[in-house]
Amino acid sequence: MGTAMKRTTIFLTEEQHESLRRLAFEKRTSMAELLRQAALEILEDEEDAREGLKSLENKDGTLEWETFKKEQLGL
């Protein structure tokens, strides 16, 4: 059995609705599936951004710019 789904309502302009309807037709899928794919992409991008920011907080093994210039570049 598939994943349980929750119903939600969104409001689109007529132009957005028509464009989405046409795209769904061209891709031989449903408008709902296109919206689920778009939502998943947004959620994955947000997760990637959070993980990236979290990794930037870890300064183990890094050098300050001034130290790097002195040690590696001899400046």
BAFI-705850 format. One record per residue (C-alpha): x, y, z. Coordinates in nm, 2 decimals, always signed. Each point is the difference from the previous one (the first is absolute). Layout:
# residues N
+--------+--------+--------+
|     xx |     yy |     zz |
+--------+--------+--------+
|      X |      Y |      Z |
...
+--------+--------+--------+
END
This chain:
# residues 75
+--------+--------+--------+
|     xx |     yy |     zz |
+--------+--------+--------+
|  +0.00 |  +0.00 |  +0.00 |
|  +0.12 |  +0.35 |  -0.08 |
|  +0.09 |  +0.29 |  +0.22 |
|  -0.29 |  +0.17 |  +0.18 |
|  -0.09 |  +0.34 |  -0.15 |
|  -0.14 |  +0.31 |  +0.16 |
|  -0.23 |  +0.23 |  -0.20 |
|  +0.09 |  +0.37 |  -0.02 |
|  -0.14 |  +0.29 |  -0.19 |
|  +0.20 |  +0.26 |  -0.20 |
|  -0.12 |  +0.29 |  -0.19 |
|  +0.15 |  +0.07 |  -0.35 |
|  -0.07 |  +0.28 |  -0.24 |
|  -0.18 |  -0.10 |  -0.32 |
|  +0.32 |  +0.02 |  -0.19 |
|  +0.19 |  -0.22 |  +0.25 |
|  -0.27 |  -0.25 |  -0.01 |
|  -0.02 |  -0.02 |  -0.37 |
|  +0.38 |  -0.02 |  -0.04 |
|  +0.01 |  -0.28 |  +0.26 |
|  -0.29 |  -0.18 |  -0.17 |
|  +0.18 |  +0.01 |  -0.33 |
|  +0.33 |  -0.11 |  +0.14 |
|  -0.17 |  -0.29 |  +0.17 |
|  -0.16 |  -0.10 |  -0.33 |
|  +0.33 |  +0.03 |  -0.18 |
|  +0.18 |  -0.21 |  +0.26 |
|  -0.29 |  -0.25 |  +0.02 |
|  -0.04 |  +0.05 |  +0.37 |
|  -0.23 |  +0.18 |  +0.24 |
|  +0.01 |  +0.35 |  +0.12 |
|  +0.02 |  -0.14 |  +0.36 |
|  +0.31 |  -0.21 |  -0.09 |
|  +0.17 |  +0.31 |  -0.14 |
|  -0.07 |  +0.19 |  +0.31 |
|  +0.12 |  -0.28 |  +0.22 |
|  +0.32 |  -0.02 |  -0.20 |
|  +0.05 |  +0.38 |  +0.04 |
|  -0.07 |  -0.02 |  +0.37 |
|  +0.25 |  -0.28 |  +0.04 |
|  +0.26 |  +0.19 |  -0.19 |
|  -0.04 |  +0.31 |  +0.23 |
|  +0.02 |  -0.22 |  +0.31 |
|  +0.31 |  -0.17 |  -0.12 |
|  +0.17 |  +0.33 |  -0.09 |
|  -0.08 |  +0.14 |  +0.34 |
|  +0.14 |  -0.31 |  +0.17 |
|  +0.32 |  +0.03 |  -0.21 |
|  +0.04 |  +0.36 |  +0.09 |
|  -0.04 |  -0.07 |  +0.37 |
|  +0.25 |  -0.28 |  -0.02 |
|  +0.24 |  +0.23 |  -0.19 |
|  -0.03 |  +0.27 |  +0.26 |
|  +0.04 |  -0.25 |  +0.28 |
|  +0.32 |  -0.13 |  -0.15 |
|  +0.14 |  +0.36 |  -0.03 |
|  -0.03 |  +0.03 |  +0.38 |
|  +0.25 |  -0.28 |  +0.04 |
|  +0.34 |  +0.17 |  -0.01 |
|  +0.21 |  -0.31 |  +0.08 |
|  +0.30 |  -0.02 |  -0.23 |
|  -0.04 |  +0.35 |  -0.14 |
|  +0.23 |  +0.30 |  +0.02 |
|  -0.08 |  +0.37 |  +0.04 |
|  +0.07 |  +0.20 |  -0.32 |
|  +0.29 |  +0.19 |  +0.16 |
|  +0.16 |  -0.33 |  +0.13 |
|  -0.04 |  -0.16 |  -0.35 |
|  +0.16 |  +0.30 |  -0.17 |
|  +0.30 |  -0.01 |  +0.24 |
|  +0.05 |  -0.38 |  +0.00 |
|  -0.10 |  -0.10 |  -0.36 |
|  +0.06 |  +0.31 |  -0.20 |
|  +0.29 |  +0.16 |  +0.19 |
|  -0.17 |  +0.34 |  +0.01 |
+--------+--------+--------+
END
